[in-house]
Amino acid sequence: MEPNVTFTLDAFELTLTDIAAVDLEALHALSIGVGWPHRASDWQMLRDLGQGLAAVDEIGRVVGSVMWMHYGPDATMIGMMITSPRLQELGAGRWLMSEAMRRNEGRRLALTATRVARRLYRSLDFVHERPIHQCQGEALAPPDLPTPDGATIRPIGPDDLGAVVALDRSATGMDRAPMLARLLDEAEGTMLIRDGQPAAFALCRRFGRGHVIGPVVAAGDADAIAVAAPHAAAHVGQFLRCDTPEAEGDFFAFLMRCGLADHDIVTSMGIGREPYRGVRPDGPRRYALASQALG
């Protein structure tokens, strides 16, 4: 990590420091301050997986953050870009993003933009906009649907990491192996097998206010529903969330029937090759994000 950088913003003198050196509870308080649901343990997982910067004021308060995860040799996912409310109108977000982009120069970039940050990212030349629906609520029992023709559903085990990584790479165009390995340590997973080969998967883990289903990778709605349904069934009556780019069709309708209302819309954006574009038009695609920060 580069040496600390100091910047004067209006009446504030801020120092950018390695996010790994910042008190975890201070980061947790920062996200709580803007209404984000991350637990301290969610922050720690992100710090374990990626790099980042924290903006600290002259009396040691953490007033901003930005993180990034390298996915393979040329792709970077930027996330956890937060500024405290008192600095949001002073350009702190642009300063943080400019530093993150400078430190990832030459790599293709991806992020998930909140409504209020989208204009900033557009001004920094992020394009490839695609809405992401944040679906969440108290889970209801999923509808009783038949398993897709020729398929079987089984739990994901430790030996399935290679298959999960290969499906995810085909769906996203990125090598996210370290992130997926970490998620498999913490998540329950389901895999759809067709003709003896893995064809779809879904993970579900603790996150924020409850649990999150994601990522979900499949080549069609029926397969995506088949791997997501066991997770919805396992959390009936509990808070459950799923962030999906699917705004219509059977998978989106399935989430609604499971009690996951369309709570908010954020935007997937990128610089360079369109992020999270499947390798083949008829192949697997991303039905649900791991999280908005992880993509």
VOBA-1610 file (N, C-alpha, C; in pm, whole numbers, padded with zeros to 5 digits, always signed):
BEGIN
Met+00085-00119+00000Met+00000+00000+00000Met+00089+00125+00000Glu+00050+00227-00076Glu+00128+00350-00083Glu+00125+00425+00051Pro+00220+00518+00070Pro+00217+00598+00194Pro+00087+00678+00206Asn+00056+00719+00329Asn-00064+00797+00354Asn-00063+00927+00274Val-00181+00970+00230Val-00197+01092+00153Val-00287+01186+00233Thr-00248+01313+00243Thr-00327+01413+00315Thr-00392+01508+00216Phe-00515+01547+00246Phe-00594+01629+00155Phe-00678+01725+00238Thr-00682+01852+00198Thr-00765+01949+00267Thr-00895+01968+00191Leu-01005+01949+00259Leu-01137+01956+00198Leu-01218+02056+00279Asp-01235+02176+00221Asp-01302+02285+00292Asp-01225+02308+00423Ala-01290+02290+00539Ala-01222+02313+00667Ala-01164+02185+00726Phe-01174+02073+00651Phe-01132+01944+00703Phe-00997+01904+00644Glu-00906+01858+00731Glu-00782+01798+00684Glu-00796+01647+00699Leu-00797+01578+00585Leu-00821+01433+00584Leu-00695+01360+00541Thr-00676+01242+00599Thr-00563+01157+00563Thr-00616+01024+00513Leu-00567+00982+00397Leu-00601+00851+00345Leu-00502+00750+00399Thr-00556+00644+00459Thr-00471+00541+00517Thr-00521+00403+00474Asp-00437+00305+00485Asp-00471+00168+00451Asp-00589+00123+00536Ile-00695+00075+00472Ile-00816+00037+00546Ile-00790-00080+00641Ala-00688-00159+00613Ala-00656-00272+00701Ala-00605-00226+00837Ala-00557-00101+00845Ala-00501-00051+00970Ala-00604+00023+01054Val-00726+00035+01004Val-00829+00114+01072Val-00910+00025+01164Asp-00953+00078+01277Asp-01034+00003+01372Asp-01163-00046+01305Leu-01191-00174+01322Leu-01307-00235+01257Leu-01437-00170+01302Glu-01448-00138+01430Glu-01572-00078+01480Glu-01592+00062+01423Ala-01485+00132+01391Ala-01498+00264+01328Ala-01555+00251+01187Leu-01514+00149+01115Leu-01571+00125+00982Leu-01717+00086+00993His-01748+00002+01091His-01886-00039+01112His-01973+00083+01143Ala-01924+00173+01226Ala-01999+00294+01259Ala-02020+00382+01135Leu-01921+00385+01046Leu-01933+00463+00923Leu-02048+00413+00838Ser-02057+00282+00819Ser-02164+00228+00735Ser-02300+00241+00804Ile-02305+00226+00935Ile-02431+00247+01007Ile-02478+00391+00987Gly-02384+00484+00985Gly-02418+00625+00973Gly-02487+00661+00843Val-02468+00580+00739Val-02536+00607+00611Val-02647+00505+00585Gly-02680+00425+00687Gly-02793+00334+00675Gly-02765+00204+00605Trp-02637+00166+00592Trp-02603+00039+00529Trp-02608-00072+00633Pro-02645-00195+00591Pro-02674-00300+00691Pro-02554-00384+00732His-02434-00355+00682His-02320-00442+00706His-02289-00459+00854Arg-02262-00584+00893Arg-02214-00614+01027Arg-02061-00595+01029Ala-02005-00587+01147Ala-01859-00578+01158Ala-01793-00696+01089Ser-01853-00815+01100Ser-01795-00933+01037Ser-01803-00925+00884Asp-01903-00856+00830Asp-01910-00836+00685Asp-01794-00747+00640Trp-01766-00644+00716Trp-01650-00558+00688Trp-01521-00640+00692Gln-01508-00725+00792Gln-01383-00800+00805Gln-01363-00893+00686Met-01469-00956+00639Met-01454-01042+00523Met-01407-00962+00402Leu-01462-00843+00383Leu-01420-00759+00271Leu-01273-00720+00285Arg-01231-00688+00406Arg-01089-00654+00426Arg-00999-00773+00401Asp-01046-00893+00435Asp-00967-01013+00408Asp-00952-01038+00258Leu-01054-01002+00182Leu-01055-01033+00039Leu-00991-00925-00048Gly-00992-00801-00001Gly-00951-00693-00088Gly-00858-00594-00022Gln-00847-00479-00088Gln-00768-00367-00038Gln-00858-00246-00031Gly-00807-00140+00032Gly-00890-00021+00037Gly-00826+00091+00114Leu-00899+00203+00117Leu-00853+00325+00182Leu-00961+00376+00277Ala-00917+00433+00387Ala-01008+00502+00478Ala-00963+00646+00489Ala-01060+00737+00489Ala-01033+00878+00511Ala-01052+00908+00660Val-00950+00961+00722Val-00951+00988+00866Val-00930+01137+00888Asp-01014+01199+00973Asp-00999+01343+00995Asp-00891+01371+01099Glu-00873+01501+01129Glu-00760+01542+01212Glu-00768+01496+01357Ile-00888+01452+01401Ile-00898+01399+01537Ile-00920+01248+01538Gly-00894+01182+01424Gly-00893+01037+01419Gly-01024+00970+01385Arg-01126+01047+01347Arg-01254+00987+01310Arg-01249+00937+01166Val-01304+00818+01141Val-01313+00764+01005Val-01435+00827+00938Val-01412+00900+00830Val-01520+00976+00766Val-01543+00933+00621Gly-01468+00834+00573Gly-01488+00787+00437Gly-01414+00656+00413Ser-01457+00584+00310Ser-01392+00458+00275Ser-01414+00426+00129Val-01325+00344+00075Val-01343+00283-00056Val-01259+00156-00058Met-01312+00051-00121Met-01240-00076-00128Met-01240-00128-00271Trp-01151-00222-00298Trp-01150-00288-00429Trp-01100-00431-00415Met-01154-00517-00502Met-01116-00658-00508Met-01066-00687-00649His-00950-00749-00660His-00897-00789-00790His-00955-00924-00829Tyr-01018-00928-00945Tyr-01074-01051-00999Tyr-00992-01090-01122Gly-00894-01177-01099Gly-00809-01218-01209Gly-00706-01112-01243Pro-00639-01126-01358Pro-00526-01039-01389Pro-00563-00898-01432Asp-00690-00873-01469Asp-00719-00742-01527Asp-00849-00677-01481Ala-00924-00738-01392Ala-01053-00685-01351Ala-01051-00645-01203Thr-01119-00535-01172Thr-01129-00486-01034Thr-01273-00449-01004Met-01322-00495-00890Met-01454-00457-00840Met-01435-00356-00729Ile-01491-00237-00745Ile-01483-00131-00645Ile-01611-00132-00562Gly-01597-00116-00432Gly-01714-00116-00346Gly-01688-00045-00214Met-01789-00039-00130Met-01782+00023+00002Met-01733+00167-00005Met-01777+00239-00109Met-01744+00381-00121Met-01845+00460-00038Ile-01799+00505+00079Ile-01885+00573+00176Ile-01819+00704+00217Thr-01897+00809+00227Thr-01851+00931+00292Thr-01955+00972+00395Ser-01908+01027+00505Ser-02001+01071+00609Ser-02089+01183+00554Pro-02212+01194+00602Pro-02305+01293+00546Pro-02250+01434+00541Arg-02170+01475+00639Arg-02121+01613+00639Arg-02018+01640+00531Leu-01965+01535+00470Leu-01864+01555+00365Leu-01917+01523+00225Gln-02039+01475+00215Gln-02089+01429+00086Gln-02100+01540-00018Glu-02124+01663+00028Glu-02137+01774-00066Glu-02006+01847-00091Leu-01897+01799-00034Leu-01769+01869-00044Leu-01670+01801-00138Gly-01713+01696-00206Gly-01625+01631-00301Gly-01543+01517-00245Ala-01576+01470-00125Ala-01498+01362-00066Ala-01511+01234-00147Gly-01631+01207-00199Gly-01651+01087-00278Gly-01566+01087-00404Arg-01559+01200-00472Arg-01476+01210-00593Arg-01329+01189-00559Trp-01284+01243-00449Trp-01145+01225-00407Trp-01115+01079-00380Leu-01202+01012-00306Leu-01181+00870-00277Leu-01182+00786-00403Met-01280+00811-00490Met-01289+00732-00613Met-01170+00758-00704Ser-01126+00882-00712Ser-01011+00913-00798Ser-00886+00840-00750Glu-00869+00830-00618Glu-00755+00756-00564Glu-00767+00607-00594Ala-00888+00552-00578Ala-00907+00410-00607Ala-00881+00380-00754Met-00928+00467-00843Met-00908+00447-00986Met-00761+00462-01022Arg-00692+00557-00962Arg-00550+00575-00991Arg-00470+00451-00951Arg-00507+00391-00838Arg-00434+00274-00789Arg-00472+00147-00863Asn-00571+00156-00951Asn-00610+00042-01035Asn-00602+00076-01183Glu-00518+00170-01215Glu-00505+00217-01353Glu-00467+00100-01445Gly-00530+00096-01562Gly-00502-00008-01660Gly-00588-00132-01645Arg-00668-00140-01540Arg-00756-00254-01518Arg-00898-00213-01555Arg-00978-00310-01599Arg-01120-00281-01622Arg-01191-00280-01489Leu-01281-00185-01472Leu-01341-00157-01342Leu-01490-00188-01344Ala-01540-00229-01229Ala-01683-00253-01211Ala-01722-00202-01073Leu-01848-00164-01058Leu-01901-00124-00927Leu-02052-00132-00931Thr-02112-00121-00813Thr-02256-00113-00800Thr-02289+00022-00740Ala-02359+00106-00815Ala-02382+00245-00775Ala-02516+00261-00705Thr-02515+00328-00589Thr-02641+00370-00528Thr-02701+00483-00612Arg-02826+00514-00586Arg-02892+00622-00661Arg-02816+00753-00648Val-02773+00786-00524Val-02711+00916-00502Val-02571+00924-00561Ala-02504+00811-00579Ala-02366+00812-00630Ala-02357+00795-00781Arg-02467+00761-00846Arg-02460+00730-00989Arg-02410+00848-01072Arg-02453+00968-01038Arg-02408+01085-01115Arg-02257+01103-01104Leu-02202+01081-00983Leu-02056+01089-00966Leu-01986+00990-01057Tyr-02032+00866-01059Tyr-01965+00763-01139Tyr-01977+00793-01289Arg-02090+00846-01330Arg-02103+00887-01470Arg-01999+00992-01506Ser-01977+01087-01414Ser-01879+01194-01441Ser-01737+01140-01444Leu-01715+01022-01387Leu-01582+00957-01389Leu-01572+00856-01503Asp-01669+00861-01596Asp-01668+00781-01720Asp-01709+00636-01701Phe-01780+00605-01593Phe-01838+00471-01581Phe-01962+00463-01670Val-01971+00351-01742Val-02083+00329-01835Val-02136+00187-01813His-02192+00126-01917His-02246-00011-01910His-02349-00024-01798Glu-02442+00070-01792Glu-02538+00071-01681Glu-02640-00041-01695Arg-02662-00109-01581Arg-02766-00211-01575Arg-02828-00210-01437Pro-02961-00199-01428Pro-03026-00194-01297Pro-03009-00326-01221Ile-02993-00312-01089Ile-02988-00426-00997Ile-03100-00406-00895His-03186-00506-00882His-03300-00496-00791His-03264-00559-00657Gln-03271-00477-00552Gln-03245-00525-00417Gln-03377-00577-00360Cys-03393-00708-00366Cys-03517-00773-00321Cys-03496-00829-00181Gln-03587-00798-00090Gln-03567-00841+00047Gln-03699-00841+00123Gly-03698-00914+00235Gly-03815-00919+00320Gly-03816-01046+00403Glu-03925-01066+00476Glu-03943-01187+00554Glu-03982-01300+00459Ala-03898-01402+00454Ala-03916-01506+00353Ala-04043-01587+00375Leu-04111-01614+00264Leu-04226-01703+00261Leu-04184-01836+00200Ala-04261-01939+00225Ala-04231-02070+00166Ala-04235-02060+00014Pro-04132-02109-00055Pro-04132-02100-00200Pro-04239-02190-00260Pro-04284-02156-00381Pro-04382-02243-00448Pro-04322-02380-00474Asp-04407-02479-00476Asp-04363-02618-00500Asp-04354-02639-00651Leu-04232-02635-00703Leu-04209-02645-00847Leu-04130-02772-00878Pro-04155-02832-00994Pro-04079-02953-01030Pro-03934-02920-01061Thr-03846-03014-01035Thr-03707-02998-01076Thr-03699-02995-01228Pro-03619-02905-01284Pro-03608-02899-01431Pro-03575-03035-01492Asp-03623-03056-01613Asp-03603-03183-01683Asp-03455-03221-01689Gly-03428-03345-01659Gly-03293-03398-01672Gly-03196-03350-01568Ala-03246-03286-01461Ala-03157-03226-01362Ala-03178-03288-01225Thr-03074-03281-01144Thr-03083-03316-01002Thr-03021-03201-00923Ile-03068-03183-00800Ile-03017-03078-00712Ile-02949-03145-00593Arg-02832-03096-00559Arg-02761-03151-00443Arg-02686-03039-00372Pro-02650-03062-00244Pro-02569-02962-00173Pro-02430-02948-00235Ile-02374-02830-00223Ile-02236-02807-00265Ile-02143-02853-00154Gly-02036-02922-00191Gly-01937-02969-00096Gly-01802-02906-00121Pro-01705-02934-00034Pro-01572-02875-00047Pro-01504-02904-00180Asp-01537-03018-00240Asp-01471-03055-00366Asp-01533-02985-00487Asp-01634-02903-00466Asp-01703-02838-00578Asp-01648-02700-00613Leu-01545-02654-00544Leu-01495-02519-00570Leu-01459-02500-00717Gly-01390-02595-00777Gly-01350-02580-00917Gly-01469-02564-01008Ala-01575-02641-00985Ala-01695-02631-01068Ala-01765-02497-01048Val-01770-02451-00923Val-01832-02321-00894Val-01754-02208-00962Val-01622-02212-00953Val-01539-02109-01015Val-01557-02109-01167Ala-01562-02228-01227Ala-01576-02237-01373Ala-01711-02182-01418Leu-01819-02216-01348Leu-01951-02163-01383Leu-01954-02012-01367Asp-01898-01963-01257Asp-01898-01819-01231Asp-01816-01745-01337Arg-01702-01800-01375Arg-01620-01736-01477Arg-01694-01729-01610Ser-01766-01834-01642Ser-01843-01835-01767Ser-01955-01731-01763Ala-02011-01707-01644Ala-02122-01613-01630Ala-02077-01468-01620Thr-01958-01443-01566Thr-01914-01307-01538Thr-01797-01259-01622Gly-01725-01352-01683Gly-01604-01314-01756Gly-01489-01277-01664Met-01498-01312-01537Met-01395-01278-01439Met-01354-01402-01361Asp-01229-01400-01313Asp-01180-01507-01226Asp-01197-01462-01082Arg-01300-01512-01015Arg-01331-01468-00879Arg-01303-01581-00778Ala-01206-01665-00810Ala-01181-01785-00729Ala-01157-01755-00581Pro-01070-01660-00543Pro-01049-01638-00399Pro-01176-01595-00326Met-01255-01510-00389Met-01379-01466-00326Met-01475-01583-00310Leu-01489-01665-00412Leu-01580-01778-00405Leu-01534-01881-00303Ala-01404-01902-00293Ala-01352-01996-00192Ala-01387-01947-00052Arg-01376-01817-00029Arg-01411-01762+00103Arg-01561-01777+00129Leu-01643-01750+00028Leu-01788-01765+00047Leu-01825-01909+00077Leu-01761-02003+00010Leu-01793-02144+00035Leu-01760-02186+00178Asp-01664-02118+00241Asp-01632-02148+00380Asp-01745-02106+00474Glu-01825-02007+00431Glu-01926-01949+00520Glu-02069-01980+00476Ala-02088-02024+00353Ala-02222-02034+00295Ala-02270-02178+00286Glu-02402-02192+00278Glu-02464-02314+00231Glu-02482-02301+00080Gly-02466-02411+00008Gly-02475-02402-00138Gly-02555-02516-00198Thr-02615-02488-00312Thr-02685-02591-00390Thr-02634-02587-00533Met-02627-02704-00593Met-02579-02716-00731Met-02675-02801-00811Leu-02698-02759-00935Leu-02781-02836-01028Leu-02689-02912-01122Ile-02713-03042-01132Ile-02635-03130-01218Ile-02724-03174-01335Arg-02670-03162-01457Arg-02742-03208-01575Arg-02644-03284-01664Asp-02684-03403-01706Asp-02597-03488-01788Asp-02462-03509-01722Gly-02467-03521-01589Gly-02345-03549-01515Gly-02254-03430-01492Gln-02296-03309-01537Gln-02211-03192-01527Gln-02278-03081-01447Pro-02201-03006-01367Pro-02257-02890-01296Pro-02310-02787-01396Ala-02434-02741-01375Ala-02496-02648-01469Ala-02544-02520-01403Ala-02558-02517-01271Ala-02605-02398-01199Ala-02570-02413-01052Phe-02561-02299-00981Phe-02538-02304-00838Phe-02594-02179-00771Ala-02618-02191-00641Ala-02658-02078-00558Ala-02596-02094-00421Leu-02550-01982-00364Leu-02497-01981-00228Leu-02587-01894-00141Cys-02585-01922-00011Cys-02663-01842+00085Cys-02583-01833+00214Arg-02569-01710+00268Arg-02486-01691+00387Arg-02544-01579+00473Arg-02492-01571+00595Arg-02526-01460+00683Arg-02474-01330+00624Phe-02557-01227+00630Phe-02515-01095+00583Phe-02614-00992+00634Gly-02563-00880+00685Gly-02649-00770+00721Gly-02756-00809+00821Arg-02881-00784+00784Arg-02995-00805+00875Arg-03038-00951+00886Gly-02984-01037+00800Gly-03026-01177+00802Gly-02936-01262+00715His-02992-01311+00605His-02917-01392+00509His-02934-01333+00368Val-02837-01362+00282Val-02843-01320+00142Val-02825-01442+00053Ile-02908-01454-00050Ile-02890-01555-00153Ile-02806-01494-00264Gly-02692-01552-00291Gly-02606-01503-00397Gly-02460-01540-00369Pro-02383-01559-00474Pro-02428-01546-00612Pro-02516-01664-00655Val-02595-01637-00758Val-02671-01741-00828Val-02628-01736-00973Val-02585-01849-01025Val-02541-01860-01164Val-02618-01973-01230Ala-02678-01943-01345Ala-02755-02044-01419Ala-02771-01996-01562Ala-02812-02087-01649Ala-02833-02053-01789Ala-02978-02020-01821Gly-03067-02037-01724Gly-03208-02007-01747Gly-03283-01993-01617Asp-03403-01935-01625Asp-03480-01907-01505Asp-03512-02033-01425Ala-03551-02140-01492Ala-03591-02262-01421Ala-03476-02317-01338Asp-03356-02317-01396Asp-03240-02366-01322Asp-03207-02274-01205Ala-03216-02141-01227Ala-03187-02046-01120Ala-03284-02063-01004Ile-03411-02081-01035Ile-03512-02103-00932Ile-03484-02233-00856Ala-03447-02336-00929Ala-03425-02467-00867Ala-03313-02463-00763Val-03206-02385-00789Val-03096-02381-00693Val-03119-02278-00582Ala-03204-02178-00608Ala-03233-02076-00505Ala-03342-02121-00409Ala-03436-02202-00457Ala-03552-02239-00376Ala-03517-02305-00243Pro-03419-02396-00237Pro-03388-02456-00106Pro-03344-02353-00002His-03280-02246-00045His-03235-02143+00049His-03354-02061+00099Ala-03447-02031+00010Ala-03568-01962+00055Ala-03645-02049+00154Ala-03655-02177+00125Ala-03728-02268+00214Ala-03661-02279+00351Ala-03529-02271+00354Ala-03455-02286+00479Ala-03467-02164+00569His-03517-02051+00516His-03520-01927+00594His-03661-01866+00601Val-03761-01950+00590Val-03899-01901+00601Val-03918-01832+00737Gly-03978-01713+00733Gly-04000-01636+00854Gly-03882-01552+00897Gln-03771-01560+00824Gln-03651-01483+00855Gln-03626-01378+00747Phe-03542-01279+00780Phe-03507-01177+00682Phe-03414-01238+00576Leu-03450-01219+00451Leu-03375-01277+00340Leu-03363-01173+00230Arg-03252-01174+00161Arg-03224-01074+00058Arg-03165-01141-00065Cys-03191-01083-00181Cys-03130-01129-00306Cys-03120-01009-00399Asp-02998-00977-00444Asp-02975-00866-00538Asp-02964-00924-00678Thr-03057-00886-00765Thr-03064-00950-00896Thr-03073-00849-01010Pro-03007-00877-01123Pro-03026-00795-01243Pro-03150-00833-01322Glu-03220-00937-01278Glu-03339-00984-01349Glu-03461-00902-01304Ala-03509-00816-01392Ala-03621-00727-01357Ala-03756-00783-01399Glu-03755-00890-01471Glu-03879-00952-01517Glu-03851-01101-01539Gly-03953-01175-01570Gly-03934-01316-01595Gly-03961-01400-01470Asp-03944-01529-01486Asp-03984-01623-01381Asp-03899-01612-01254Phe-03770-01583-01268Phe-03686-01575-01147Phe-03727-01457-01061Phe-03750-01343-01121Phe-03794-01225-01046Phe-03930-01251-00981Ala-04020-01314-01056Ala-04152-01347-01000Ala-04138-01444-00884Phe-04045-01538-00894Phe-04020-01633-00786Phe-03978-01559-00659Leu-03887-01461-00671Leu-03845-01386-00553Leu-03964-01313-00490Met-04050-01256-00572Met-04167-01186-00518Met-04257-01285-00443Arg-04277-01403-00498Arg-04363-01504-00433Arg-04302-01555-00303Cys-04170-01542-00291Cys-04103-01584-00168Cys-04099-01472-00064Gly-04166-01360-00090Gly-04173-01251+00005Gly-04061-01151-00004Leu-03977-01160-00108Leu-03864-01068-00123Leu-03907-00953-00213Ala-03960-00848-00152Ala-04013-00734-00226Ala-03901-00655-00292Asp-03936-00585-00400Asp-03840-00502-00473Asp-03817-00374-00392His-03717-00377-00304His-03696-00272-00204His-03626-00149-00261Asp-03529-00169-00349Asp-03450-00057-00402Asp-03388-00100-00534Ile-03346-00002-00613Ile-03277-00029-00739Ile-03145+00045-00738Val-03037-00028-00756Val-02904+00029-00773Val-02860-00002-00917Thr-02737+00034-00951Thr-02694+00022-01090Thr-02556-00038-01100Ser-02544-00145-01177Ser-02414-00201-01211Ser-02352-00114-01320Met-02225-00075-01302Met-02156+00012-01398Met-02013-00037-01416Gly-01949+00010-01522Gly-01811-00032-01545Gly-01736+00057-01640Ile-01606+00037-01644Ile-01515+00101-01740Ile-01436-00011-01807Gly-01427-00006-01939Gly-01362-00113-02014Gly-01467-00210-02062Arg-01430-00337-02073Arg-01526-00439-02115Arg-01645-00441-02021Glu-01764-00459-02075Glu-01885-00461-01993Glu-01870-00564-01882Pro-01884-00523-01755Pro-01865-00618-01645Pro-01981-00716-01634Tyr-01948-00835-01590Tyr-02047-00940-01562Tyr-02126-00979-01686Arg-02061-00972-01801Arg-02122-01020-01924Arg-02077-01165-01945Gly-02174-01253-01967Gly-02142-01392-01987Gly-02051-01417-02106Val-01975-01524-02099Val-01883-01557-02208Val-01959-01596-02333Arg-02072-01670-02316Arg-02154-01711-02430Arg-02297-01660-02411Pro-02359-01608-02516Pro-02496-01556-02502Pro-02595-01660-02450Asp-02572-01787-02485Asp-02664-01892-02441Asp-02611-01970-02320Gly-02504-01920-02259Gly-02443-01990-02147Gly-02490-01936-02013Pro-02423-01974-01905Pro-02461-01927-01772Pro-02452-01776-01761Arg-02538-01718-01678Arg-02531-01576-01650Arg-02555-01552-01501Arg-02525-01432-01457Arg-02537-01395-01316Arg-02682-01360-01285Tyr-02750-01446-01211Tyr-02887-01418-01169Tyr-02893-01342-01037Ala-02790-01353-00954Ala-02786-01279-00828Ala-02642-01249-00793Leu-02621-01133-00733Leu-02490-01089-00690Leu-02451-01159-00561Ala-02321-01170-00538Ala-02275-01213-00406Ala-02310-01109-00302Ser-02293-00984-00338Ser-02337-00866-00263Ser-02311-00747-00355Gln-02361-00631-00317Gln-02338-00515-00401Gln-02191-00476-00402Ala-02118-00501-00296Ala-01975-00469-00292Ala-01891-00572-00367Leu-01933-00698-00364Leu-01855-00805-00428Leu-01894-00828-00572Gly-02012-00784-00612Gly-02058-00805-00749Gly-02122-00941-00771
//
